Amino acid sequence: MSEATIDKQRVAESFSRAAATYDQAAAFQRSVGHNLLARLAIQLEARDIVDLGAGTGYFTRALSQRFAVPVAGLDLAEGMLRFARQSVDPQQHLLLDYPRWVVADAEALPLRPASQDLIFSSLALQWCPDLAQALAEARRVLRPGGCLAFNTLVDGTLYELQRAWQTVDGFVHVNRFMPTTRLQELLGTAGFASWRCDVEPHVLRYSQLGDLTRELKALGAHNLNQGRPGGLTGRARLRALTEAYEAFRQPEGLPATYQVAQVLMFKES
């Protein structure tokens, strides 16, 4: 997300409230997370792994199965981790330790220096007010040769919704995300030995605008920016928004575009 526009406490509270509904609405989130997981080299060996922004623990469990080691799930939202802890399937962990769930801030990781082989983070770091600090923390806790694998949303995400709202009023209704050029600048100055950033466009389709807005609410990812309007949105403004969004309708439905940066970074050996 854009720098200096994020209230981390509000982010944590929003995602905590969405814990029970998140998985039912997270098909896109799982898809891009699996794309990130597939980018990890087959020969990558990792004994100590962190799932940063673990949420309900879906990729915490996937990483544990992939590498056959216990994985620590870290998240800013305590409610998400509480849900993750209750959702562990004992049958999947007969040969492994149970996941360790830790409330943690990506900008101040409660981990020892050079203690991790892999930090995996899917659609979490866009909620950091200071991405450069989060990258510095990841580099600090990685062992030499360790990998930070993360994806994040960049500018252009939900641009249809943003433009539709701009025809209604001057408030900030849609989360703002970092331009790709700014992200690449931060990656290039983070001190890693090598890195790669690929941007994937994804276009989701909805029959009605309400389907999209309900999904965003279920995910806990509705508007968290400074400058958002207070109170409820009136019927007249909702009608105006719906009419404006209809201008984007295609035969397949109403589009919602996401721009996903898939990033791999390696610490010097």
HELIX and SHEET records of a PDB file:
HELIX    1   1 LYS A    8  ARG A   17  1                                  10    
HELIX    2   2 ALA A   19  TYR A   22  1                                   4    
HELIX    3   3 ASP A   23  ALA A   25  5                                   3    
HELIX    4   4 ALA A   27  ARG A   39  1                                  13    
HELIX    5   5 TYR A   58  PHE A   67  1                                  10    
HELIX    6   6 GLU A   78  GLN A   86  1                                   9    
HELIX    7   7 PRO A   90  HIS A   93  5                                   4    
HELIX    8   8 LEU A  125  TRP A  127  5                                   3    
HELIX    9   9 LEU A  131  VAL A  141  1                                  11    
HELIX   10  10 TYR A  159  GLN A  166  1                                   8    
HELIX   11  11 THR A  180  GLY A  188  1                                   9    
HELIX   12  12 LEU A  209  LEU A  219  1                                  11    
HELIX   13  13 ARG A  235  GLU A  246  1                                  12    
SHEET    1   A 7 ARG A 100  VAL A 103  0                                        
SHEET    2   A 7 VAL A  71  ASP A  75  1                                        
SHEET    3   A 7 ILE A  49  LEU A  52  1                                        
SHEET    4   A 7 GLN A 116  SER A 122  1                                        
SHEET    5   A 7 LEU A 142  LEU A 153  1                                        
SHEET    6   A 7 LEU A 254  PHE A 266 -1                                        
SHEET    7   A 7 SER A 194  TYR A 206 -1                                        
END                                                                             
